[in-house]
Amino acid sequence: MTSTISGHDKASKSFSKGVAERSIYWEDLETGILCRGRMDYYREDLGIVFDLKSCMDARYGKFQKDILSYHYHQKASWYLDGCRAVGLPANGFAWLAIEKEQPYAIGLYMASEGMLTLGRSDMRQLVNLFSECQRTGVWPGYPDEFCTIELPEWAKVA
């Protein structure tokens, strides 16, 4: 995988002139919660946070689904907002998606503004919920009562 990245023109250039595993710490102004993040790779000269993701399929539509399924858009907005909070340039968020099996194909993707806006909204709700739970000592969980559960529609045999 490493040699594939090194041999890929755009990927190798993206992961140069920056800092790997850069940690940032800040206080959320709305709640006072202490926040942190550790970026896979940060290019201060570009103001871009890069995230390296291994995946089964790096094609656009498949990785798009991974972003939603694994909430990568929330992480993207979190890191960009964290950079801004500590005074670092934050102009964009990019993923280098590399497939786990040979030939280790690579997909390079930049988060759209719409994706970042949704991620930021989601993260705001989560930080507010975390703050409320810390304040009250009440944490959300599963129902205390039994409920009837069905198989998903796709699993039902006609």
Secondary structure, DSSP 8 states (H G I E B T S, - for coil): -HHHHHHSHHHHHHTSSSEEEEEEEEE-TTT--EEEEEEEEEETTTTEEEEEEEES--SHHHHHHHHHHTTHHHHHHHHHHHHHHTT----EEEEEEEESSTT--EEEEE--HHHHHHHHHHHHHHHHHHHHHHHH-------SS-------GGG---
